[in-house]
């Protein structure tokens, strides 16, 4: 038997939160091209990505 759908959803959320924390920690030392790549990955990863990109001030580096 597989996991219930609720457990899968919780696992996805936790993993997404870990990835976002990882990107946030790398942002301080990131070059301009790395910032663009982080913004691209955030957009594909989470529906609330535009809020994070605005908060992390990646809009000027991204477009």
C-alpha positions in Angstrom: 0.0 0.0 0.0 1.1 3.5 -0.8 0.9 6.6 1.3 -2.3 8.4 1.6 -2.7 11.5 -0.6 -2.5 13.7 2.5 0.9 12.3 3.5 2.2 12.9 -0.1 0.9 16.5 0.1 2.7 17.0 3.4 5.9 15.5 2.1 5.8 17.8 -1.0 5.2 20.9 1.2 8.1 20.0 3.5 10.5 19.4 0.6 9.4 22.7 -1.1 10.0 24.5 2.2 13.5 23.0 2.4 14.4 24.0 -1.1 13.2 27.5 -0.6 15.3 27.8 2.6 18.3 26.4 0.6 17.8 29.0 -2.2 17.5 31.8 0.4 20.8 30.8 2.0 22.6 30.8 -1.3 21.2 34.2 -2.3 23.7 36.2 -0.3 26.7 35.0 -2.3 25.0 34.5 -5.6 26.2 36.2 -8.8 23.8 37.9 -11.1 23.4 34.8 -13.3 22.8 32.6 -10.3 20.1 35.0 -9.1 18.4 34.7 -12.4 18.6 30.9 -12.2 17.2 30.9 -8.6 14.2 33.0 -9.8 13.6 30.6 -12.7 13.7 27.6 -10.4 11.3 29.3 -7.9 8.8 30.0 -10.6 8.7 26.3 -11.5 8.6 25.1 -8.0 5.8 27.0 -6.2 2.7 28.9 -7.1 3.6 31.7 -4.7 6.9 32.4 -6.4 6.2 35.9 -7.5 5.7 37.0 -3.8 9.1 35.4 -2.9 10.8 37.0 -5.9 9.5 40.4 -4.9 10.5 39.9 -1.3 14.0 38.7 -2.2 14.4 41.6 -4.7 15.1 39.3 -7.6 12.9 41.2 -10.0 15.6 43.6 -11.3 18.0 40.7 -11.9 15.4 38.5 -13.5 14.0 40.6 -16.3 
